[in-house]
């Protein structure tokens, strides 16, 4: 999994993490948080492009 920030014209930094199955099982709240962040990023990208929700 890689988490990155920035824009195509001004790339930011990134963090790459390879969680084990045991780490995922021990952290269900982390999976929920990442799902929420992904949804927020998608929603932000949709509204920034003027397309609205997918």
PQR file of N, CA, C, O and H, with PARSE charges and radii, in Angstrom:
ATOM      1  N   UNK A   1       0.861  -1.143   0.000 -0.4000 1.5000
ATOM      2  CA  UNK A   1       0.000   0.000   0.000 -0.0000 2.0000
ATOM      3  C   UNK A   1       0.916   1.216   0.000  0.5500 1.7000
ATOM      4  O   UNK A   1       1.893   1.271   0.747 -0.5500 1.4000
ATOM      5  N   UNK A   2       0.588   2.195  -0.849 -0.4000 1.5000
ATOM      6  CA  UNK A   2       1.333   3.442  -0.888 -0.0000 2.0000
ATOM      7  C   UNK A   2       0.370   4.587  -0.663  0.5500 1.7000
ATOM      8  O   UNK A   2      -0.667   4.680  -1.320 -0.5500 1.4000
ATOM      9  H   UNK A   2      -0.206   2.150  -1.456  0.4000 1.0000
ATOM     10  N   UNK A   3       0.718   5.453   0.265 -0.4000 1.5000
ATOM     11  CA  UNK A   3      -0.045   6.664   0.528 -0.0000 2.0000
ATOM     12  C   UNK A   3       0.823   7.811   0.037  0.5500 1.7000
ATOM     13  O   UNK A   3       1.971   7.955   0.459 -0.5500 1.4000
ATOM     14  H   UNK A   3       1.560   5.377   0.798  0.4000 1.0000
ATOM     15  N   UNK A   4       0.274   8.625  -0.854 -0.4000 1.5000
ATOM     16  CA  UNK A   4       1.027   9.731  -1.439 -0.0000 2.0000
ATOM     17  C   UNK A   4       0.194  10.998  -1.419  0.5500 1.7000
ATOM     18  O   UNK A   4      -1.033  10.953  -1.326 -0.5500 1.4000
ATOM     19  H   UNK A   4      -0.658   8.508  -1.197  0.4000 1.0000
ATOM     20  N   UNK A   5       0.871  12.115  -1.507 -0.4000 1.5000
ATOM     21  CA  UNK A   5       0.170  13.389  -1.625 -0.0000 2.0000
ATOM     22  C   UNK A   5       0.858  14.229  -2.697  0.5500 1.7000
ATOM     23  O   UNK A   5       2.001  13.970  -3.072 -0.5500 1.4000
ATOM     24  H   UNK A   5       1.868  12.152  -1.583  0.4000 1.0000
ATOM     25  N   UNK A   6       0.161  15.208  -3.165 -0.4000 1.5000
ATOM     26  CA  UNK A   6       0.694  16.085  -4.198 -0.0000 2.0000
ATOM     27  C   UNK A   6      -0.221  16.109  -5.402  0.5500 1.7000
ATOM     28  O   UNK A   6      -1.316  15.546  -5.382 -0.5500 1.4000
ATOM     29  H   UNK A   6      -0.768  15.419  -2.860  0.4000 1.0000
ATOM     30  N   UNK A   7       0.235  16.760  -6.439 -0.4000 1.5000
ATOM     31  CA  UNK A   7      -0.504  16.875  -7.702 -0.0000 2.0000
ATOM     32  C   UNK A   7       0.409  16.386  -8.813  0.5500 1.7000
ATOM     33  O   UNK A   7       1.621  16.303  -8.615 -0.5500 1.4000
ATOM     34  H   UNK A   7       1.125  17.217  -6.455  0.4000 1.0000
ATOM     35  N   UNK A   8      -0.141  16.059  -9.973 -0.4000 1.5000
ATOM     36  CA  UNK A   8       0.715  15.614 -11.079 -0.0000 2.0000
ATOM     37  C   UNK A   8       1.802  16.629 -11.437  0.5500 1.7000
ATOM     38  O   UNK A   8       2.917  16.253 -11.797 -0.5500 1.4000
ATOM     39  H   UNK A   8      -1.126  16.127 -10.134  0.4000 1.0000
ATOM     40  N   UNK A   9       1.468  17.917 -11.337 -0.4000 1.5000
ATOM     41  CA  UNK A   9       2.456  18.943 -11.683 -0.0000 2.0000
ATOM     42  C   UNK A   9       3.374  19.304 -10.518  0.5500 1.7000
ATOM     43  O   UNK A   9       4.372  19.997 -10.716 -0.5500 1.4000
ATOM     44  H   UNK A   9       0.562  18.223 -11.045  0.4000 1.0000
ATOM     45  N   UNK A  10       3.055  18.846  -9.309 -0.4000 1.5000
ATOM     46  CA  UNK A  10       3.873  19.131  -8.129 -0.0000 2.0000
ATOM     47  C   UNK A  10       3.787  17.942  -7.176  0.5500 1.7000
ATOM     48  O   UNK A  10       3.125  18.023  -6.142 -0.5500 1.4000
ATOM     49  H   UNK A  10       2.244  18.283  -9.148  0.4000 1.0000
ATOM     50  N   UNK A  11       4.448  16.844  -7.516 -0.4000 1.5000
ATOM     51  CA  UNK A  11       4.365  15.657  -6.674 -0.0000 2.0000
ATOM     52  C   UNK A  11       4.853  15.924  -5.250  0.5500 1.7000
ATOM     53  O   UNK A  11       5.796  16.686  -5.035 -0.5500 1.4000
ATOM     54  H   UNK A  11       4.985  16.777  -8.357  0.4000 1.0000
ATOM     55  N   UNK A  12       4.210  15.297  -4.308 -0.4000 1.5000
ATOM     56  CA  UNK A  12       4.610  15.403  -2.917 -0.0000 2.0000
ATOM     57  C   UNK A  12       5.377  14.151  -2.512  0.5500 1.7000
ATOM     58  O   UNK A  12       6.043  13.522  -3.334 -0.5500 1.4000
ATOM     59  H   UNK A  12       3.445  14.678  -4.483  0.4000 1.0000
ATOM     60  N   UNK A  13       5.275  13.806  -1.261 -0.4000 1.5000
ATOM     61  CA  UNK A  13       5.956  12.627  -0.757 -0.0000 2.0000
ATOM     62  C   UNK A  13       5.033  11.419  -0.748  0.5500 1.7000
ATOM     63  O   UNK A  13       3.853  11.514  -1.083 -0.5500 1.4000
ATOM     64  H   UNK A  13       4.734  14.317  -0.593  0.4000 1.0000
ATOM     65  N   UNK A  14       5.594  10.291  -0.360 -0.4000 1.5000
ATOM     66  CA  UNK A  14       4.790   9.081  -0.269 -0.0000 2.0000
ATOM     67  C   UNK A  14       5.347   8.178   0.819  0.5500 1.7000
ATOM     68  O   UNK A  14       6.502   8.289   1.230 -0.5500 1.4000
ATOM     69  H   UNK A  14       6.553  10.215  -0.088  0.4000 1.0000
ATOM     70  N   UNK A  15       4.485   7.287   1.265 -0.4000 1.5000
ATOM     71  CA  UNK A  15       4.835   6.290   2.268 -0.0000 2.0000
ATOM     72  C   UNK A  15       4.354   4.948   1.752  0.5500 1.7000
ATOM     73  O   UNK A  15       3.182   4.803   1.402 -0.5500 1.4000
ATOM     74  H   UNK A  15       3.546   7.196   0.932  0.4000 1.0000
ATOM     75  N   UNK A  16       5.236   3.972   1.701 -0.4000 1.5000
ATOM     76  CA  UNK A  16       4.851   2.636   1.266 -0.0000 2.0000
ATOM     77  C   UNK A  16       4.956   1.695   2.460  0.5500 1.7000
ATOM     78  O   UNK A  16       5.944   1.694   3.194 -0.5500 1.4000
ATOM     79  H   UNK A  16       6.187   4.090   1.985  0.4000 1.0000
ATOM     80  N   UNK A  17       3.908   0.899   2.630 -0.4000 1.5000
ATOM     81  CA  UNK A  17       3.844  -0.023   3.756 -0.0000 2.0000
ATOM     82  C   UNK A  17       3.281  -1.330   3.250  0.5500 1.7000
ATOM     83  O   UNK A  17       2.329  -1.333   2.469 -0.5500 1.4000
ATOM     84  H   UNK A  17       3.105   0.900   2.034  0.4000 1.0000
ATOM     85  N   UNK A  18       3.846  -2.427   3.674 -0.4000 1.5000
ATOM     86  CA  UNK A  18       3.397  -3.761   3.286 -0.0000 2.0000
ATOM     87  C   UNK A  18       2.948  -4.507   4.541  0.5500 1.7000
ATOM     88  O   UNK A  18       3.711  -5.286   5.112 -0.5500 1.4000
ATOM     89  H   UNK A  18       4.619  -2.424   4.308  0.4000 1.0000
ATOM     90  N   UNK A  19       1.685  -4.261   4.974 -0.4000 1.5000
ATOM     91  CA  UNK A  19       1.208  -4.913   6.194 -0.0000 2.0000
ATOM     92  C   UNK A  19       1.052  -6.417   6.005  0.5500 1.7000
ATOM     93  O   UNK A  19       0.712  -6.897   4.924 -0.5500 1.4000
ATOM     94  H   UNK A  19       1.066  -3.627   4.510  0.4000 1.0000
ATOM     95  N   UNK A  20       1.305  -7.130   7.066 -0.4000 1.5000
ATOM     96  CA  UNK A  20       1.106  -8.577   7.048 -0.0000 2.0000
ATOM     97  C   UNK A  20      -0.359  -8.882   7.336  0.5500 1.7000
ATOM     98  O   UNK A  20      -1.098  -8.011   7.796 -0.5500 1.4000
ATOM     99  H   UNK A  20       1.582  -6.741   7.945  0.4000 1.0000
ATOM    100  N   UNK A  21      -0.773 -10.092   7.071 -0.4000 1.5000
ATOM    101  CA  UNK A  21      -2.139 -10.512   7.380 -0.0000 2.0000
ATOM    102  C   UNK A  21      -2.410 -10.357   8.875  0.5500 1.7000
ATOM    103  O   UNK A  21      -3.506  -9.957   9.266 -0.5500 1.4000
ATOM    104  H   UNK A  21      -0.173 -10.799   6.698  0.4000 1.0000
ATOM    105  N   UNK A  22      -1.436 -10.665   9.700 -0.4000 1.5000
ATOM    106  CA  UNK A  22      -1.607 -10.544  11.149 -0.0000 2.0000
ATOM    107  C   UNK A  22      -1.817  -9.087  11.560  0.5500 1.7000
ATOM    108  O   UNK A  22      -2.608  -8.810  12.461 -0.5500 1.4000
ATOM    109  H   UNK A  22      -0.545 -10.989   9.382  0.4000 1.0000
ATOM    110  N   UNK A  23      -1.116  -8.152  10.908 -0.4000 1.5000
ATOM    111  CA  UNK A  23      -1.303  -6.734  11.213 -0.0000 2.0000
ATOM    112  C   UNK A  23      -2.715  -6.271  10.848  0.5500 1.7000
ATOM    113  O   UNK A  23      -3.342  -5.529  11.604 -0.5500 1.4000
ATOM    114  H   UNK A  23      -0.473  -8.377  10.176  0.4000 1.0000
ATOM    115  N   UNK A  24      -3.216  -6.712   9.684 -0.4000 1.5000
ATOM    116  CA  UNK A  24      -4.585  -6.349   9.290 -0.0000 2.0000
ATOM    117  C   UNK A  24      -5.588  -6.919  10.277  0.5500 1.7000
ATOM    118  O   UNK A  24      -6.513  -6.219  10.688 -0.5500 1.4000
ATOM    119  H   UNK A  24      -2.707  -7.314   9.069  0.4000 1.0000
ATOM    120  N   UNK A  25      -5.421  -8.180  10.664 -0.4000 1.5000
ATOM    121  CA  UNK A  25      -6.345  -8.824  11.595 -0.0000 2.0000
ATOM    122  C   UNK A  25      -6.325  -8.153  12.960  0.5500 1.7000
ATOM    123  O   UNK A  25      -7.352  -8.085  13.635 -0.5500 1.4000
ATOM    124  H   UNK A  25      -4.669  -8.749  10.329  0.4000 1.0000
ATOM    125  N   UNK A  26      -5.175  -7.662  13.364 -0.4000 1.5000
ATOM    126  CA  UNK A  26      -5.037  -7.025  14.670 -0.0000 2.0000
ATOM    127  C   UNK A  26      -5.518  -5.576  14.659  0.5500 1.7000
ATOM    128  O   UNK A  26      -5.640  -4.961  15.719 -0.5500 1.4000
ATOM    129  H   UNK A  26      -4.341  -7.718  12.815  0.4000 1.0000
ATOM    130  N   UNK A  27      -5.791  -5.023  13.480 -0.4000 1.5000
ATOM    131  CA  UNK A  27      -6.140  -3.602  13.379 -0.0000 2.0000
ATOM    132  C   UNK A  27      -7.347  -3.364  12.477  0.5500 1.7000
ATOM    133  O   UNK A  27      -7.210  -2.700  11.450 -0.5500 1.4000
ATOM    134  H   UNK A  27      -5.692  -5.522  12.619  0.4000 1.0000
ATOM    135  N   UNK A  28      -8.527  -3.887  12.827 -0.4000 1.5000
ATOM    136  CA  UNK A  28      -9.698  -3.662  11.966 -0.0000 2.0000
ATOM    137  C   UNK A  28     -10.042  -2.185  11.837  0.5500 1.7000
ATOM    138  O   UNK A  28     -10.582  -1.762  10.815 -0.5500 1.4000
ATOM    139  H   UNK A  28      -8.638  -4.427  13.661  0.4000 1.0000
ATOM    140  N   UNK A  29      -9.730  -1.387  12.875 -0.4000 1.5000
ATOM    141  CA  UNK A  29     -10.005   0.045  12.801 -0.0000 2.0000
ATOM    142  C   UNK A  29      -9.113   0.733  11.765  0.5500 1.7000
ATOM    143  O   UNK A  29      -9.513   1.745  11.189 -0.5500 1.4000
ATOM    144  H   UNK A  29      -9.292  -1.731  13.705  0.4000 1.0000
ATOM    145  N   UNK A  30      -7.924   0.207  11.522 -0.4000 1.5000
ATOM    146  CA  UNK A  30      -7.052   0.776  10.492 -0.0000 2.0000
ATOM    147  C   UNK A  30      -7.649   0.558   9.107  0.5500 1.7000
ATOM    148  O   UNK A  30      -7.633   1.466   8.275 -0.5500 1.4000
ATOM    149  H   UNK A  30      -7.599  -0.615  11.989  0.4000 1.0000
ATOM    150  N   UNK A  31      -8.167  -0.620   8.856 -0.4000 1.5000
ATOM    151  CA  UNK A  31      -8.803  -0.898   7.565 -0.0000 2.0000
ATOM    152  C   UNK A  31     -10.005   0.014   7.364  0.5500 1.7000
ATOM    153  O   UNK A  31     -10.223   0.508   6.258 -0.5500 1.4000
ATOM    154  H   UNK A  31      -8.180  -1.358   9.532  0.4000 1.0000
ATOM    155  N   UNK A  32     -10.792   0.247   8.418 -0.4000 1.5000
ATOM    156  CA  UNK A  32     -11.953   1.138   8.318 -0.0000 2.0000
ATOM    157  C   UNK A  32     -11.505   2.576   8.063  0.5500 1.7000
ATOM    158  O   UNK A  32     -12.118   3.283   7.263 -0.5500 1.4000
ATOM    159  H   UNK A  32     -10.614  -0.155   9.317  0.4000 1.0000
ATOM    160  N   UNK A  33     -10.452   3.008   8.728 -0.4000 1.5000
ATOM    161  CA  UNK A  33      -9.929   4.357   8.522 -0.0000 2.0000
ATOM    162  C   UNK A  33      -9.440   4.545   7.087  0.5500 1.7000
ATOM    163  O   UNK A  33      -9.742   5.555   6.453 -0.5500 1.4000
ATOM    164  H   UNK A  33      -9.954   2.434   9.378  0.4000 1.0000
ATOM    165  N   UNK A  34      -8.692   3.582   6.582 -0.4000 1.5000
ATOM    166  CA  UNK A  34      -8.182   3.688   5.215 -0.0000 2.0000
ATOM    167  C   UNK A  34      -9.317   3.682   4.199  0.5500 1.7000
ATOM    168  O   UNK A  34      -9.243   4.388   3.194 -0.5500 1.4000
ATOM    169  H   UNK A  34      -8.446   2.761   7.097  0.4000 1.0000
ATOM    170  N   UNK A  35     -10.360   2.900   4.439 -0.4000 1.5000
ATOM    171  CA  UNK A  35     -11.520   2.896   3.547 -0.0000 2.0000
ATOM    172  C   UNK A  35     -12.200   4.267   3.557  0.5500 1.7000
ATOM    173  O   UNK A  35     -12.614   4.755   2.506 -0.5500 1.4000
ATOM    174  H   UNK A  35     -10.420   2.326   5.256  0.4000 1.0000
ATOM    175  N   UNK A  36     -12.319   4.890   4.725 -0.4000 1.5000
ATOM    176  CA  UNK A  36     -12.929   6.214   4.831 -0.0000 2.0000
ATOM    177  C   UNK A  36     -12.078   7.266   4.129  0.5500 1.7000
ATOM    178  O   UNK A  36     -12.612   8.145   3.454 -0.5500 1.4000
ATOM    179  H   UNK A  36     -11.982   4.494   5.579  0.4000 1.0000
ATOM    180  N   UNK A  37     -10.769   7.183   4.282 -0.4000 1.5000
ATOM    181  CA  UNK A  37      -9.868   8.128   3.614 -0.0000 2.0000
ATOM    182  C   UNK A  37      -9.972   7.969   2.102  0.5500 1.7000
ATOM    183  O   UNK A  37     -10.041   8.963   1.379 -0.5500 1.4000
ATOM    184  H   UNK A  37     -10.335   6.469   4.831  0.4000 1.0000
ATOM    185  N   UNK A  38      -9.983   6.746   1.625 -0.4000 1.5000
ATOM    186  CA  UNK A  38     -10.098   6.503   0.193 -0.0000 2.0000
ATOM    187  C   UNK A  38     -11.405   7.076  -0.350  0.5500 1.7000
ATOM    188  O   UNK A  38     -11.416   7.689  -1.418 -0.5500 1.4000
ATOM    189  H   UNK A  38      -9.927   5.939   2.213  0.4000 1.0000
ATOM    190  N   UNK A  39     -12.491   6.883   0.366 -0.4000 1.5000
ATOM    191  CA  UNK A  39     -13.789   7.428  -0.068 -0.0000 2.0000
ATOM    192  C   UNK A  39     -13.743   8.952  -0.099  0.5500 1.7000
ATOM    193  O   UNK A  39     -14.266   9.565  -1.030 -0.5500 1.4000
ATOM    194  H   UNK A  39     -12.482   6.385   1.233  0.4000 1.0000
ATOM    195  N   UNK A  40     -13.127   9.570   0.905 -0.4000 1.5000
ATOM    196  CA  UNK A  40     -13.025  11.035   0.931 -0.0000 2.0000
ATOM    197  C   UNK A  40     -12.175  11.553  -0.229  0.5500 1.7000
ATOM    198  O   UNK A  40     -12.500  12.575  -0.834 -0.5500 1.4000
ATOM    199  H   UNK A  40     -12.702   9.072   1.661  0.4000 1.0000
ATOM    200  N   UNK A  41     -11.096  10.852  -0.535 -0.4000 1.5000
ATOM    201  CA  UNK A  41     -10.244  11.258  -1.656 -0.0000 2.0000
ATOM    202  C   UNK A  41     -11.010  11.137  -2.962  0.5500 1.7000
ATOM    203  O   UNK A  41     -10.947  12.032  -3.805 -0.5500 1.4000
ATOM    204  H   UNK A  41     -10.831  10.022  -0.043  0.4000 1.0000
ATOM    205  N   UNK A  42     -11.727  10.045  -3.134 -0.4000 1.5000
ATOM    206  CA  UNK A  42     -12.533   9.875  -4.348 -0.0000 2.0000
ATOM    207  C   UNK A  42     -13.582  10.965  -4.468  0.5500 1.7000
ATOM    208  O   UNK A  42     -13.771  11.526  -5.547 -0.5500 1.4000
ATOM    209  H   UNK A  42     -11.778   9.318  -2.449  0.4000 1.0000
ATOM    210  N   UNK A  43     -14.266  11.270  -3.374 -0.4000 1.5000
ATOM    211  CA  UNK A  43     -15.297  12.309  -3.389 -0.0000 2.0000
ATOM    212  C   UNK A  43     -14.677  13.672  -3.700  0.5500 1.7000
ATOM    213  O   UNK A  43     -15.255  14.460  -4.448 -0.5500 1.4000
ATOM    214  H   UNK A  43     -14.113  10.814  -2.497  0.4000 1.0000
ATOM    215  N   UNK A  44     -13.524  13.945  -3.138 -0.4000 1.5000
ATOM    216  CA  UNK A  44     -12.840  15.205  -3.417 -0.0000 2.0000
ATOM    217  C   UNK A  44     -12.407  15.308  -4.861  0.5500 1.7000
ATOM    218  O   UNK A  44     -12.510  16.376  -5.465 -0.5500 1.4000
ATOM    219  H   UNK A  44     -13.055  13.305  -2.530  0.4000 1.0000
ATOM    220  N   UNK A  45     -11.926  14.224  -5.421 -0.4000 1.5000
ATOM    221  CA  UNK A  45     -11.522  14.211  -6.827 -0.0000 2.0000
ATOM    222  C   UNK A  45     -12.703  14.397  -7.742  0.5500 1.7000
ATOM    223  O   UNK A  45     -12.601  15.087  -8.756 -0.5500 1.4000
ATOM    224  H   UNK A  45     -11.842  13.356  -4.931  0.4000 1.0000
ATOM    225  N   UNK A  46     -13.841  13.783  -7.396 -0.4000 1.5000
ATOM    226  CA  UNK A  46     -15.043  13.931  -8.203 -0.0000 2.0000
ATOM    227  C   UNK A  46     -15.539  15.372  -8.200  0.5500 1.7000
ATOM    228  O   UNK A  46     -15.909  15.906  -9.245 -0.5500 1.4000
ATOM    229  H   UNK A  46     -13.923  13.223  -6.571  0.4000 1.0000
ATOM    230  N   UNK A  47     -15.547  16.004  -7.019 -0.4000 1.5000
ATOM    231  CA  UNK A  47     -16.067  17.365  -6.951 -0.0000 2.0000
ATOM    232  C   UNK A  47     -15.078  18.347  -7.575  0.5500 1.7000
ATOM    233  O   UNK A  47     -15.497  19.356  -8.141 -0.5500 1.4000
ATOM    234  H   UNK A  47     -15.247  15.569  -6.170  0.4000 1.0000
ATOM    235  N   UNK A  48     -13.775  18.074  -7.484 -0.4000 1.5000
ATOM    236  CA  UNK A  48     -12.785  18.961  -8.084 -0.0000 2.0000
ATOM    237  C   UNK A  48     -12.861  18.923  -9.601  0.5500 1.7000
ATOM    238  O   UNK A  48     -12.565  19.921 -10.257 -0.5500 1.4000
ATOM    239  H   UNK A  48     -13.435  17.254  -7.024  0.4000 1.0000
ATOM    240  N   UNK A  49     -13.250  17.795 -10.166 -0.4000 1.5000
ATOM    241  CA  UNK A  49     -13.322  17.669 -11.613 -0.0000 2.0000
ATOM    242  C   UNK A  49     -14.654  18.162 -12.156  0.5500 1.7000
ATOM    243  O   UNK A  49     -14.834  18.283 -13.368 -0.5500 1.4000
ATOM    244  H   UNK A  49     -13.490  16.984  -9.633  0.4000 1.0000
ATOM    245  N   UNK A  50     -15.598  18.449 -11.242 -0.4000 1.5000
ATOM    246  CA  UNK A  50     -16.913  18.893 -11.669 -0.0000 2.0000
ATOM    247  C   UNK A  50     -17.852  17.774 -12.067  0.5500 1.7000
ATOM    248  O   UNK A  50     -18.954  18.028 -12.555 -0.5500 1.4000
ATOM    249  H   UNK A  50     -15.452  18.351 -10.258  0.4000 1.0000
ATOM    250  N   UNK A  51     -17.419  16.517 -11.860 -0.4000 1.5000
ATOM    251  CA  UNK A  51     -18.243  15.375 -12.245 -0.0000 2.0000
ATOM    252  C   UNK A  51     -19.305  15.040 -11.238  0.5500 1.7000
ATOM    253  O   UNK A  51     -20.327  14.454 -11.595 -0.5500 1.4000
ATOM    254  H   UNK A  51     -16.524  16.311 -11.464  0.4000 1.0000
ATOM    255  N   UNK A  52     -19.096  15.396  -9.974 -0.4000 1.5000
ATOM    256  CA  UNK A  52     -20.034  15.013  -8.928 -0.0000 2.0000
ATOM    257  C   UNK A  52     -19.778  13.586  -8.508  0.5500 1.7000
ATOM    258  O   UNK A  52     -18.838  12.961  -9.001 -0.5500 1.4000
ATOM    259  H   UNK A  52     -18.266  15.872  -9.684  0.4000 1.0000
ATOM    260  N   UNK A  53     -20.592  13.049  -7.605 -0.4000 1.5000
ATOM    261  CA  UNK A  53     -20.373  11.689  -7.113 -0.0000 2.0000
ATOM    262  C   UNK A  53     -20.447  10.659  -8.225  0.5500 1.7000
ATOM    263  O   UNK A  53     -21.199  10.807  -9.188 -0.5500 1.4000
ATOM    264  H   UNK A  53     -21.355  13.557  -7.205  0.4000 1.0000
ATOM    265  N   UNK A  54     -19.662   9.629  -8.072 -0.4000 1.5000
ATOM    266  CA  UNK A  54     -19.626   8.553  -9.077 -0.0000 2.0000
ATOM    267  C   UNK A  54     -20.753   7.586  -8.883  0.5500 1.7000
ATOM    268  O   UNK A  54     -20.875   6.622  -9.638 -0.5500 1.4000
ATOM    269  H   UNK A  54     -19.051   9.509  -7.289  0.4000 1.0000
TER
END
